Amino acid sequence: MSMAAVGLLAGMALGIVGYFGGFGAFVLVVALGAIGFVAGKFLDGDLEAGDFFRARTRDRDTRRR
């Protein structure tokens, strides 16, 4: 399935949730979808925990002084 088709299905699902469940349900579905997306990227090996928690480089620290 192409990414365009997946995006279309996700948009349609969000539209249905927003229509029937209201704004709170819409926000909940979007937040859980984002969490699931990031978890899927971790499981596929496309992301690593170090991508979010990198130490700052010395160049940036020395510029502040």
Beta strands, then each sheet from edge to edge (+ up, - down):
end
